[in-house]
């Protein structure tokens, strides 16, 4: 059997970063920058007021107080967006709004709260220093400075920066298009009645949501039966919409494992056993003339879930142009014993990871509690788990209090 680490390496060899494209800002949301972004101008682009108030020569209001206010004539009114070239002389002031350009000759802004709000003549009751309430040109960004590096994911903050430096489009690696297929004659669409021997299909919903959570676009093509011709026809039909295909089910040793039967004949997909539990049967390769990557995951729901986080997510990160890093791990104390783990396989136990403030000083900042039902078909505890407690291949049982490696699931990052 192959190791978990080797399977990850093999999958990363299978995929490559998606070629960059030029997209509009909104379309680029969630994509990864394929270029560094610099600012063509200084920001702010001009000296402007950070408050509503009065632009003054600071020396004119020296010593102003409520008992001894300074009165100045208001010679201009400057709103935000004003394009006129206003200038004041010593002994004058201009009423100014937040964001409006500082008039020539002015050295500071007195906030309106420190005045009587006059429009022709104003009484100023506090003094200011040179530069008070003024945003200087270039104090945020100098012209030519890099504002975003290549490899940054475009989120809301990055979108604001791109727009602020005048970009309408940006070169990015787009979000991978993931197509998800489940197989199995026993599957029924949720909401429809169950017949004998049938179950409601959940894997394609889970994997589609996981792909969306991983920053991809995702199309759920539901599920198909176990007829090899139908499986092949469906796979060929989805390839134009896919950068990568995920299937679940039909990859074990059973007589009706159609995915394995169909793809084995193609000669481009390998099926292997990984030394892990759950998730031992795995397949990977390419399909179609486009050589689209395909990852075939086990059909048991928990096996599919664990496989996604250990194997699929790093591959998707690589396709996005991000570091293909494994999920983060911590060391934690078991709050309950592990009675049995198969020798020769690495077990990934669904668990609840908690921060232990009392033990932090002793270097054991976490505790981990495996959930009660660990069968690969048992979904009931999945939503309440935030981690996977790892039992090494050579270990078959662990006592309460043992320190183990714990894989943090995305909501716990």
N, C-alpha and C positions, 0 to 999 in steps of 0.2 A: 504493500500500500504506500501511497505517496504522502509526504508530509504536508501539513497545512501551509508552511512557508513556501515550499516548492510550488504548490498549486497557485498561490498568489503570484509568484514570479512568472509562472507560465501564462497566467491571464494578462499580466502587464505586458508581456511580449506580444500578445495577440492584438492588443488595441494600441491606438496612437492618438495624439491630440488632433482634434478636428481642425481642418484648414480654416484660417481666419476669413471673415467676411466683413464688409462695411455695413453697419446698421444704424438706423436712426436711434436717438437716445432711448425712447420708450421701448423699442424693439430689442435694445441691447440689455434691458434689465435681466439680471441673473446670469448674463454671459461673463466671460473673463477677458480682460483687456489683452490684446495681442500687440500692443505698442505702448510705449511711455507717452504720457500726455503732458505737454508744456503749455504755459500761458503766453499768448502773444502780446499781452499788455500787463502792466502793473495793476494789482488790485489792492485797495480801491484804485480806480483809474484816475481819480482826482481827489484833492483834499475836500472833505465834506463834513457836515455836522452830524454828530452822533445823537443829537437831541433837538427837540423843538426849543427855540430860544432866540437869542439876539447875537449876531456876529459883531464883535467889538475889537478895538485895539486894547489889549489887556491893560496897558499902562493907564488908559483912561478911567478904569474902574478901580484902581488901587485904593484900598481903604474904604470901599463902599460898605455900608451896614444899614440895618433898618433905621437906626437913629440918624445916620448921615448918608442917605441915598445919593447916587450919582444920576443926574438926568441928562439924557442924550436925545438928539433928534433922530427919528427913524427915516432914513433916506431911501430905503428899498425894501421890497417884500420878495423873498426868494423861496419859491416852492421846490419840492423835489422834482427833478427833471428840467429845471430851468436852464435854458441854453444861452441866456444873455451874459455878457461879460461885465458883471457888476463890480464896482470898486467903491470902497469907503475910505474916507480920510480920517486922521485923528480928530476926535471930538464928534464923530458920527457913529451910527450903528445901522444894522439891517436886520429886520425880522427874518428868521430863517427856519425852515422845517427840517426834520430828520432826513438825512440822505441828500440834502440839497448841496450844491457846490459852494464852498467857502468863497466869499467875495474877495477880490484883491484888496490888500491892505489890512484885512482882518487877521488877528493872531489867536483868537479864542472865541468860544461861544458861551454866553451866560444862559443857563437853563431858564425857561419861562417861569418856573416855580420861584425863581429868585427875583422876580420883577412884578410890576403891576399890570403887565400885558398890554401896555399902550401901543397904539398903531401909528401915531404921528410923533409922539414923544413918549419915552419910556423911562420909568424910575427903576434903577437897578440897585438891589439892596445887599449884594455880596460881591466880593472881588473874585477874579479868576487868574490863573497863571497862563502864560503863553502855552498854547496847545490844548488848553482845557476843552473837553467835549468836541475835539476835532479828530477825525480819522484821516491820517496822512496817506497820501498816495504811496502804494507799494508796501504799506506796513503789514499786509497779509501775504501778498505774493509779489515778487519782483518779476518784471518782464523776462521771459525766457526760462523761468524756473520750472522744474518738473513738479507737477501737482499730483499725478497718479503714476505709479510704476506699472510696467507690464506684469501681467499675472494677477492683477487685483480683480476680484469679482465686483461687477457693477450692481451696487445696491442703491438705496435711496440717497445716502450721503455722497456716494461717488457720482450719482446722477446730478446732484446739485453742483458739485465741483465742475463737471463737464460743461454744464450749461453756463456756469459763471465765467468760464474762460472762452465762451463763444462757440462751442462745438455743437453742430447740428447732427453730425454722424460720428461714429467712432469704429475703429477696427477691433473686432473681438473674435474670440472663438465661441461660436454659438453653443447654446445648451444642447447636449446630445439628445437625439430623438430615440426614445426607448419604446419598443413595442413588446407587450407582454401577452403571452399565450399560456393558457392552462389546458391540459389534456386529461381525458378520463370520461368513460361512458357513464360513470356513476354521478356525474356532476349535474346540478340543477341551478339555474339562475335564482339568486335570492328573491323572495317574494312569490315564487311559484310553488305549488304544492309538491311535496316529496312523495315519490313512489317507493315501493319496496327496494331496499338496497341502495337508495340514493342519498346524497348529502348536498347541502347548499355549498356552492363554490365560493371560496374565500381567497385563495392564493393570488389570483390575478388582481383583486382589489388591493391586497396587501402590498404586492410588488409594485403596482402602479403608484400607490401612495409613497412607497419608499423611494422610488425613482424621482418623484416630484420633490420629496424632502431632500434628496441629494442634489438638487439644482438642475434637473433635467426636465425636458418635456416628456410626456408619457402617454401612450395610447393603449388602452385596455381593449384587446380584441376578444375578451371573454374566454371561452373554452371551446375546445373541439373534442370529438370523440376519439376512439382508439383505432379508427380505420386509417391505415398507412397512406392510402391515396389522398384522403381528405387532409391529413396532416401535411403532406408534401405540398398539395395545392394551396393550402392556407399559408404556409411558410413563404412560398414563392410570391403570393399575392401581397404580403405585407412588406416585402423588402424595399420597394420604392419609398416607403414612409419611415424607414428605420436606419439609424446609425448603428444600432445594436439591438438584437432580439434576445429576450429572456423567455424561456419556457420553463414550465414546472410540471412535473409528473412524467411518467413514461421513460425513466432512465435507469431502472433497476434491472433485475434478472428475470422478471416475470414474462409469461407467454404473450401478454398483450401490451408490452411496453413499446408503443408505436413510435415515439420520438427516437428512441435508441435504434429501432429497426430501420426507420427511414433515413436517419442521418448517418448511420454506419455505412449504408450503401453509397453515400456521397463521397466517402473517402477523405473528407476534410474536417471531420469532427472526431475527437478522441473521447472515450468514456473510461473513467478511472475510478478507483476507490481511494478515498482520502482517509487517513488515519485519524478520524474524528467521530464524535457522536454528539448531537445528531448531524446528519448531512453527509454521510459517507459516499453515496453515489453522485458523481459530478460528470458533466461533459462540457467540452468547449471546442471551438473551431470557427470555421467560416462557412457561409452558405451563399449560393448564387454566383452569377458572374461578377457581381460587385464585391465579392469576398466580404460580405457583411459579417462582423463578429456575432456569434451566437453562444450564449451560456445556457446550458440546460441544468436546471436545479431539481432536486428531489421533490416529490409530490406531497410528502407529509408537511403540513403547514409550518411547524416549528423548524423542521430541517430547512425549508425554503427561506424562512425568516433569518435564521442564523447564517445560512450561506450568503444571503444578500449582504449582510453587514461585514462578513469576513472577506468575501471574494468580489462581489459585484461592485460594492461602493468604491473600493480603491481603483478598480478598472474605470468606473465612470469619472472619478476625479482625474485620472490620466487623460481621458478623452476631453475633459474640459480645459486641459492645460494647467491643472493644479497639481501640487505634489501628491503622488499616489501613496498616501500614508495609511497605515493600518489604524483601526480605531484606537483611541487613547486608552491606556491601562493604568491602574493603580494597584497597590498592595493593600489587602484588607484582611481582617480577622473574621473567620467563620463564626457565626453565632449558633450554628447547629452542625452536627457531624454529617459527613457524606458517607453513607453506609456502603455504597457499591459504585464502582466505576470500572468499565471494561479495560482490562490490561491490553496495552498496545494501541489504544485509541485515546486521543485528547478529548475530554468531555467539556462541553460548554453548557453549564447549568444556568437556566434562567434564574435571576436572583434580584433582590432588592439591596442596592448599595446605599449606605447612609454615612454621613459625616459624623465621626465620634469626637466631639470637642474634648471630652475628658481624657482621651488617649492621645491627643495630638502631640503633646510634649514628649511622649515616649516613641514617636516616630510611627505610630499606627493610627493614622487619622481617619480611617474608614473601618466600618464593619459591613459584612455582606451576609445576607440570609437567603439561601436557596429556597425557591418556592416548592410547594408540596408535590405538585404533579409535574413530572419531568418527561413524560412520554412525548415522542415526536409528533403525535396526533393531538395532544392535549393543548388546546388554545386558551383555556379559561384563565390562566395566570399570565398570559403574554402581555396584555395591556398594563398590568400592574408591575411588570419587571422593568428595571432601568439599567440592567447590567447582565453580563454573563460571567459567572464564576468559573475559572479554568482549573480542571484537574489534569495534571500531566499524564502522558502516556504510561509511564512506569508505575503510577500510583493507582491503587484500587480502592482505597478508603482514606478518609481524613477525619481527625478528631475535631471536636468543637474547640475553637481557639486557634486552630492552624491558620497560618498566614498564606494566602493564595493570591495569584494574579487575577485581576478582574478587568474585563473588557467593559468600558463605559459605552452604552448605547447613545445615539445622537441626542436625545432629549436631555441626557445627563452631561453633555459636554460642557 
